[in-house]
Amino acid sequence: MTEVTRYTFHVASNQRNSGTNTDINLNLSQIITKKAANSEFYVMVHGITVPFAFYQLSQDIATLGVSITGDPSLQVVLTPGNYTVLSLLQELSSKLVALCESRPSPFTPVFNFTYSQATGRMTFAMTSPASKTFILNFNANPTLGIFFGCSESIAFSTATTTQSPQIAVANPVTQLFLRSPSFNQTNNREWLVEKDTFCDILYRVPINTNANTYIQVTGDSEQILLSNDTFSIMNLYLTTNLSYNPIDLQGLPWTVHFTILEREHKPFTPIGAQLAGNFPVPVMDTAELEQLQKEREDAIRRLETYKDKLTKPKTKERTS
């Protein structure tokens, strides 16, 4: 395909026109429109730099529904942060204790939450009070459940000890995604946060460094076909692999380098027309064709004879 023109952008999030630090809007001083009649836009990302200042356990996934005997509809909000599996269990325990002590009929439960390095699973148990059963409703927030190895609700009491069905992962954020609803992708789809939905991902950012450093990825992405005819405002936002919500970089800026290309697209033959051309032309029987032609000629002769009889003047009869 012939390239018509290209527009290259170097963007720092703190130079945005509006939006937030990780959900930025860029107002173009010169609107980009197609120059060729038979062309399409593509976008290609060249690189991105993001400070590793976001938390694995973010605010948008930190709420857990809790049911306690006598109090069926409660919740705790874990403190956003980066945890190990042991510190995560301690955070959950302290929030549950605080919840119980703040109830109209307060009490102080004694929990025995443990983690096995051999199996990778957590165990939920308690030693008092015997009259209470706790239900942690991870089914309502399965993303948070990943941290604890629980995709469904679990219950435990002094009489019942429960082990997490899956392996607990305290650091499930493995990659970031640069997304944009402004770049209209019509053919691409994703199965990440939800099943089989239209994709707005422009660039995948694997996390191969430690917290409090910078994540830097360079290398051209594939050229993504777009259905846009113009660009006047562009929105870019960063998410993790767990959520569509923009991440929180604690106010630190990030940068990205990308190009919009206009290319003339080649004409193509629709597959229907191509398939029709592949069918063989039916061969007609020659003898049958000759018979049909003879019948046609005979019919024409008969019509001519009838015509002559109808147009010939009639002879008057003599009278004596």
N, C-alpha and C positions, 0 to 999 in steps of 0.2 A: 504494500500500500504506500502511496506517495504521501509524505509528510507535508502538510500545508504550512503549519507554524507551530511553535511551542511557547509556553509561558512557564517560567521557573520561579518558584517561591522559596524564600528562606524566612521562616516564621519563628518568633519567640513569643511564648504565651503571654508575657507581661506587656507586649505591644499590641494586644488585641483591642478591637474597637468596643466590644461589649462581651457579656457573658462572665464566666468564672475562670479561674486559673486552669482548670482541666476540662472546660466546656466552652471553648472560645468561639467568638464570631469575628470574622474578618470582612470589612466593607471595602470592596474594590473601588478605587477612584476611577478606574477605566473598566467599563463592563466588557467582558469577553464574550464575543459572538462568533458564530461560524463565518468563515470567509468563503468557503466553497459550497456549491449547491449539493454536491454528493459526498458529504464528509460526516465523520463522527468524532466525538471527543473520547480521549483516553486519559487516565491518570496513572502516574508512576511515582512511588515514593522512593527516595534515595537513601534516607537515613534519619535517625531520631536519637535524641539524648534526653533521658528522663532521670531525675534524681530519685533514688530509692528511699523516698521519705514517706511512702504510703504504708499503712498497716495491713498485715495479712488478715487480721480480724478487724474489719472496718465497721463504721457506725451503722451502715445500712443493713448489715446482717447480724447484728449483735443482740437482737431481742429474742428471748426464749419464753414460750408459754409454759406455765407451771400449774399443775393441779395438786392441791393438798387436801387431805380428808377434811371436809368442812368448808374448804375454799377452792372451788373448781376452776375459777377463771382468773388466774394471776399471771404475772410475768416478771422476769428479771432482765435487766439490760447489762450485758457484760461490758467492761471497759475496753474500748478499742485499743489495739496494740499488737505487738509481736510476742508470741508465747512459745514455750515448750509445752509438751503434753502435760508435764507435771505442774507447771505454773498455771496452765489453763484449768486443770482440775481444782487447783487452789482458788482461782478466781471464781469458778462456778460455786464452790462450797461457800465462800465468804458472801456471795450475793444471795444465796439461798438462806443462809443464817440471818442476814440482815432483813430479808423479806419476812421470815417467820417472827423475828423480834419486833417488827413494825405492825403486826396484825392486831386487831382489837382484843384478841385473846392471845397475847404473845407467848412464845415458847422458844427454847434454844435447842435445835436438833444437833445431834452429834453424828457427823458423816464419816465414812471410811471409804473415800474414793482412792483407787489405786490404778497403777498402769504397769503392764507387764512388757518389758523389752523383748522377751522371748516370743510373745504372741502378737505384740503390737496393739493389744486391746485394753480398754479401760474397764474397771469394775466399779459398780455403784452399789454401795451398802451403807447402812446406818446402824447405830447401836441404841439410839433413843430419839424420841419417845416411842413406845411400842404401839401407841394408838394412832399413829400417823402413817399414811402411805403417800409417797411422792410420785407424781407422773410428770416426766419431762417431755413436752410435746414437740419433739424434733420433726414430726411429720409436717407441721405448719411452717417450719423453716429448715428444710433439708440441707440448705447451703451451710448453715451453722452446724448441722449434724455431721458434716464431713470432718470437722475438727475433732469431734468426739466419737467418730465411727458409728453414728446412729442415723439412719435414714427414716426411721419410724419412731413413734413414741415408746418410751421405756418406763417401767414402774419398779420401785424398790421400797422396802420397808425393813424393819428389824427382822422380819421373818423371811424376806425375799431379797436375794442378792442377784443383780443383773449385770451381765457382761455385754459390752458393745458388740453388735453383730459383725461389724466391719472393723478394719484396722483404723485406728485414729491417726489423723494427719494434721499436725499443728501448723503446717505451712503449705496449704493447698494452692496458693496463688503461684502458678508456674510461668505465666506469661501475661503481658499486657496487649491490648489491641487499640490501634488508632482507628477510630470510626468516624464516619461522616454521613449524615442524611442528605447533605447538599450534593453529593456526587451520586447520581441516581444509577445504581446497578440493577439491571433488569433480569440478568441471567444467573446471578450468583446467589447461593443459599447457604445457610449454616445450621448446624445442630450443636450448639454450645450451651447457651443459657436456657434455650428452649428448643423444641423439635421443629425442624423443617420450616424455617422462616427466611424472609428475604435478608440478604447479607448487606451490611453497610461497612464491613471491615476493609480498610485500605492497607494496613500494615500490621504484621505480627511481630511482637517484641518479646523474645524469650528472656527470662531472668536468669542470668548466669553469674551474678555477683551478690555480694552481701549487702544487708541494709546499711544505710548511711553512706553509700557510695553512689556513683552514677552508672546507670544502665545505658550503654551506647551500642547502637546497632547501625551498621552501614551495609549497603548493598541494594541494588535496584530491585524493587518488587516487579511482579509481572505487570504488564500494561492492562489495566482494567477498563473494559468497554463501558461507556456511559451513554445514557439517553438524553443528557442535557443538550439544550440548544444555546443556552447562555449561562454566564456566571456573573452575579453581582454581589452576593453575600455568600460566604463559605463558613460552615460550622464544622469544627473538629473537636472530638472529645476522646478522652482516654478512659478505658475500663480494664478491669481484670478479666480473667477467664471465668469468674464466678458470677458476674453481675453485669447488667447494662448501665448501672449507675456510674457516673464519673468518679474517678479515684480522688483522694485527698492527698495532695503533695505538701501539705502544711505551708502553702503559700509560695513554695519554691517554683521558679519558672522552668519550662522545658522547651526544647526546640525541635523543629522538623524541617526537612528539605524535600520538596516534591515538585513535579512538573505536570502540567496539563498539555496534552498534545492534540492537535487536530490532524486527522488523516483522511484522505479520500479512500472510500471503500470500493473494492472491485465489484463490478456487476456479477451476478451469479444466476444460474439457471435453477428455478424452483424444482425441488425433487419430484413433484408431481408431473411436470413437463418432461423431466428426464425419464421417469418410469414409463410414461406414455410412449416415448420414442423407442423404448426397448421392445414393445410388443410387435410381433411380425405382422405384416400386411396379409390379410386373408386372401388365398388364391381361389378364384372362381372357376368352376368347371367350364371348359370351352364349349362343349356340346350343349350344356344347359344354356349358355349365353346365346349360342346360335339359334336354339329353339325359341328363346324369348324374343330375339330380333325378328325371326320369321313370323311368329304370332303377331307381333306389333305391325309388321308390314301388311299382313293379311287383314288385320283390323282396319288399317288405314284405307286399303283398297275397297273394303266393304262400305266404309263411310263415304268414300268418293262416289261409289255407285249409287248409294241412297241419295246423295246430294244431287247427282245428275237427274235422277227420276223426279225429285221434288221440284227442281227448277225448270224442267222441260215443259213447254206449253202444251195444254190438252187440246185434241182435235174435236171440233164441234160435230155432232151427229146430224145427217141430212134428214129433212122432213119430206114426206111424199105428198 
